[in-house]
Amino acid sequence: MDAETRKNLERISVATVSMQLLKRGLRRVVMSGVRPLNAPAKPLLGEAYTLRFIPAREDLSAPAVLGSDGYVPRHAVEDVPEGAVLVIDARRDGDTAVLGDLIMERLKARGVAGVVADGGVRDAAEAIAVGLPIFAAGPAAPAHIVGLAAGDTGTRIGCGGVAVIPGDIIKADGDGVVVIPRDLAAEIGAAGVAQERFERFAKEKIQEGRPIIGVYPPSPETQKEYEAWRDPEDG
């Protein structure tokens, strides 16, 4: 993600991104059941680094596996690149925790942008206090081995009902989490900035007492008026 794309995507909302993706035929891009745990929500933007869990099985989910050599979830914490978003496929199991405060502390120390998971967070208050953006199913006390077993990293996953491919761009705010295909990120960012510029104009007209019909979406007359309008935010 280049600097201009990042700048544009940081300026716009998840709602705007989802609309721009919808205009390009992508409907299944906003995660379900994954919500911001920070209050207020902390915005999050970065490339996806994926971790996948599989269903629990007794020989794969015994407490001893947590300290075993090569245990995938522990290595994921050390391997996720600086500035990336750790995206965890927890099979939408919000009753078990795939994160906790110790993991969050280590991710913060390593410069990870934040975490998105469709599973739970244990010691949630302490995990949130670390300060990284967390988007997850909610608090959950049981360790992940109660319902899950280690899968792999760096593979295609599902999170919150949305396909996530390593390197996809994750954008999250108070409205939720959207997944942007990497190849569309620059286009979506630029178009999103233009969309929000028009929406500022439309809001101004509605605040002046204009009816929404003919303003949003714009009639040809309103479009001409918009083209002559100058947005103070553009300098």
C-alpha positions as CSV (number, residue, x, y, z in Angstrom):
1,M,0.0,0.0,0.0
2,D,1.7,3.2,-1.1
3,A,1.6,6.5,0.8
4,E,-1.1,8.1,-1.3
5,T,-3.4,5.1,-1.0
6,R,-2.9,5.0,2.8
7,K,-3.6,8.7,3.1
8,N,-6.9,8.4,1.2
9,L,-8.0,5.3,3.0
10,E,-7.3,6.9,6.4
11,R,-9.5,9.9,5.4
12,I,-12.6,7.9,4.6
13,S,-15.0,5.7,6.6
14,V,-15.7,2.0,6.5
15,A,-19.2,2.9,5.3
16,T,-17.7,4.8,2.3
17,V,-15.4,1.9,1.5
18,S,-18.2,-0.6,1.6
19,M,-20.2,1.6,-0.8
20,Q,-17.3,1.9,-3.2
21,L,-16.8,-1.9,-3.2
22,L,-20.5,-2.4,-3.7
23,K,-20.4,-0.2,-6.8
24,R,-17.8,-2.6,-8.1
25,G,-19.9,-5.7,-7.4
26,L,-18.3,-6.7,-4.1
27,R,-21.0,-7.3,-1.5
28,R,-19.5,-9.7,1.0
29,V,-16.8,-7.5,2.4
30,V,-18.0,-6.2,5.8
31,M,-17.5,-8.6,8.7
32,S,-20.4,-9.8,10.8
33,G,-20.2,-10.3,14.5
34,V,-16.9,-8.5,14.8
35,R,-17.1,-5.2,16.7
36,P,-14.7,-2.6,18.2
37,L,-13.8,-3.4,21.8
38,N,-12.0,-0.1,22.4
39,A,-14.2,2.8,23.6
40,P,-14.2,5.0,21.7
41,A,-13.3,2.8,18.7
42,K,-9.7,3.1,17.5
43,P,-9.5,3.2,13.7
44,L,-7.4,0.5,12.1
45,L,-5.7,0.3,8.7
46,G,-3.1,-2.2,7.4
47,E,-2.3,-5.3,5.4
48,A,-3.8,-8.6,6.6
49,Y,-1.5,-11.2,8.1
50,T,-3.7,-14.3,8.7
51,L,-4.0,-16.9,11.4
52,R,-6.4,-19.8,11.1
53,F,-7.8,-22.1,13.8
54,I,-9.5,-25.4,13.2
55,P,-12.0,-27.3,15.3
56,A,-10.8,-28.7,18.6
57,R,-9.6,-32.3,18.8
58,E,-8.5,-33.8,22.0
59,D,-4.9,-34.7,20.9
60,L,-4.5,-31.2,19.3
61,S,-6.1,-29.1,22.0
62,A,-4.6,-30.4,25.2
63,P,-3.1,-27.7,27.5
64,A,0.4,-29.1,26.9
65,V,0.3,-27.9,23.2
66,L,0.5,-24.3,24.3
67,G,4.1,-24.6,25.1
68,S,5.1,-27.1,22.4
69,D,7.8,-26.3,19.8
70,G,6.4,-24.7,16.7
71,Y,2.9,-23.9,18.2
72,V,1.4,-21.9,15.4
73,P,-0.6,-19.2,17.3
74,R,2.5,-18.3,19.4
75,H,4.7,-18.1,16.3
76,A,2.1,-15.9,14.6
77,V,2.5,-13.3,17.3
78,E,6.2,-13.2,16.5
79,D,5.9,-13.4,12.7
80,V,3.2,-10.8,11.9
81,P,5.0,-7.9,10.2
82,E,5.3,-4.4,11.7
83,G,2.4,-2.3,10.6
84,A,0.3,-5.3,9.6
85,V,-3.1,-6.3,11.0
86,L,-3.3,-9.8,12.6
87,V,-6.6,-11.3,11.3
88,I,-7.7,-14.4,13.1
89,D,-10.1,-17.0,11.8
90,A,-11.6,-18.4,15.0
91,R,-14.5,-20.1,13.2
92,R,-16.9,-17.4,14.6
93,D,-16.5,-19.0,18.0
94,G,-17.1,-16.1,20.3
95,D,-17.3,-18.3,23.4
96,T,-13.6,-19.0,23.5
97,A,-10.7,-16.5,23.5
98,V,-8.0,-16.3,20.8
99,L,-6.4,-13.2,22.4
100,G,-5.5,-11.9,25.8
101,D,-3.6,-9.1,27.3
102,L,-0.2,-10.8,27.1
103,I,-0.5,-11.3,23.4
104,M,-1.7,-7.8,22.9
105,E,1.3,-6.5,24.9
106,R,3.7,-8.4,22.6
107,L,2.0,-7.3,19.5
108,K,2.2,-3.7,20.6
109,A,5.9,-4.1,21.3
110,R,6.4,-5.5,17.8
111,G,4.7,-2.5,16.1
112,V,1.6,-4.4,14.9
113,A,-1.2,-2.1,13.8
114,G,-4.0,-4.0,15.6
115,V,-6.1,-7.2,15.7
116,V,-9.3,-8.4,14.0
117,A,-10.8,-11.7,15.2
118,D,-14.1,-13.4,15.0
119,G,-13.4,-15.1,18.3
120,G,-13.3,-13.8,21.9
121,V,-10.8,-11.9,24.0
122,R,-9.9,-13.0,27.6
123,D,-8.9,-10.6,30.3
124,A,-10.6,-8.2,28.0
125,A,-10.3,-5.1,30.1
126,E,-6.5,-5.6,30.4
127,A,-6.2,-6.4,26.7
128,I,-8.1,-3.2,25.7
129,A,-5.9,-1.2,28.1
130,V,-2.8,-2.1,26.1
131,G,-4.1,0.5,23.6
132,L,-4.0,-1.4,20.3
133,P,-7.2,-1.4,18.2
134,I,-9.1,-4.6,18.8
135,F,-12.1,-5.8,16.8
136,A,-13.5,-9.1,18.0
137,A,-16.6,-11.0,19.0
138,G,-16.4,-9.8,22.6
139,P,-15.1,-10.9,26.0
140,A,-14.6,-14.6,26.6
141,A,-13.0,-16.4,29.5
142,P,-12.1,-19.9,28.2
143,A,-8.8,-20.4,26.4
144,H,-9.0,-21.2,22.7
145,I,-8.1,-24.9,23.2
146,V,-11.6,-25.4,24.7
147,G,-13.1,-25.1,21.3
148,L,-10.3,-24.7,18.8
149,A,-7.0,-26.1,17.6
150,A,-4.1,-24.5,15.9
151,G,-4.3,-24.3,12.1
152,D,-1.8,-22.3,10.1
153,T,-0.7,-18.8,9.1
154,G,-0.4,-16.9,5.8
155,T,-3.3,-18.7,4.2
156,R,-6.7,-17.7,2.9
157,I,-9.2,-17.6,5.7
158,G,-12.7,-16.6,6.6
159,C,-13.3,-14.0,9.4
160,G,-16.7,-12.7,10.3
161,G,-18.1,-14.4,7.2
162,V,-15.7,-12.6,4.9
163,A,-12.9,-14.1,2.8
164,V,-9.5,-12.6,3.7
165,I,-6.4,-13.2,1.6
166,P,-3.0,-12.3,3.0
167,G,-2.1,-8.8,1.9
168,D,-5.7,-7.7,1.6
169,I,-6.2,-4.2,3.2
170,I,-8.1,-4.2,6.4
171,K,-10.0,-1.0,7.3
172,A,-11.9,-0.7,10.6
173,D,-13.7,2.0,12.6
174,G,-16.8,2.3,14.8
175,D,-19.0,0.9,12.0
176,G,-17.0,-2.4,11.8
177,V,-14.4,-4.0,9.6
178,V,-14.2,-4.1,5.8
179,V,-11.8,-6.1,3.6
180,I,-10.4,-4.4,0.6
181,P,-8.8,-6.5,-2.2
182,R,-5.2,-5.2,-2.5
183,D,-5.5,-4.5,-6.2
184,L,-8.5,-2.3,-5.6
185,A,-7.1,-0.3,-2.7
186,A,-5.8,2.7,-4.6
187,E,-9.0,3.0,-6.7
188,I,-11.2,2.7,-3.7
189,G,-9.3,5.2,-1.7
190,A,-9.4,7.9,-4.4
191,A,-13.1,7.3,-5.2
192,G,-14.0,7.2,-1.5
193,V,-12.4,10.7,-1.0
194,A,-14.5,12.0,-3.9
195,Q,-17.7,10.4,-2.5
196,E,-17.2,11.9,0.9
197,R,-16.5,15.3,-0.6
198,F,-19.8,15.2,-2.4
199,E,-21.6,14.0,0.7
200,R,-20.3,17.0,2.6
201,F,-21.8,19.2,-0.1
202,A,-25.1,17.3,0.1
203,K,-25.2,17.6,3.9
204,E,-24.7,21.3,3.6
205,K,-27.6,21.6,1.2
206,I,-29.9,19.5,3.4
207,Q,-29.0,21.6,6.4
208,E,-30.0,24.6,4.4
209,G,-33.5,23.0,4.1
210,R,-33.3,21.3,0.7
211,P,-35.2,18.1,0.3
212,I,-33.1,15.0,-0.1
213,I,-34.8,14.1,-3.4
214,G,-32.7,15.7,-6.1
215,V,-29.7,16.2,-3.7
216,Y,-28.8,12.6,-2.9
217,P,-28.4,11.2,-5.4
218,P,-28.0,14.4,-7.3
219,S,-30.2,15.7,-10.1
220,P,-28.3,17.1,-13.1
221,E,-28.9,20.6,-11.7
222,T,-27.5,19.6,-8.3
223,Q,-24.5,18.0,-10.0
224,K,-23.7,21.3,-11.8
225,E,-24.1,23.1,-8.5
226,Y,-21.7,20.7,-6.8
227,E,-19.1,21.1,-9.6
228,A,-19.1,24.9,-8.9
229,W,-19.0,24.3,-5.1
230,R,-15.7,24.6,-3.3
231,D,-15.0,22.3,-0.3
232,P,-13.2,24.3,2.5
233,E,-11.4,21.0,3.4
234,D,-9.7,21.0,0.1
235,G,-7.9,24.3,0.9
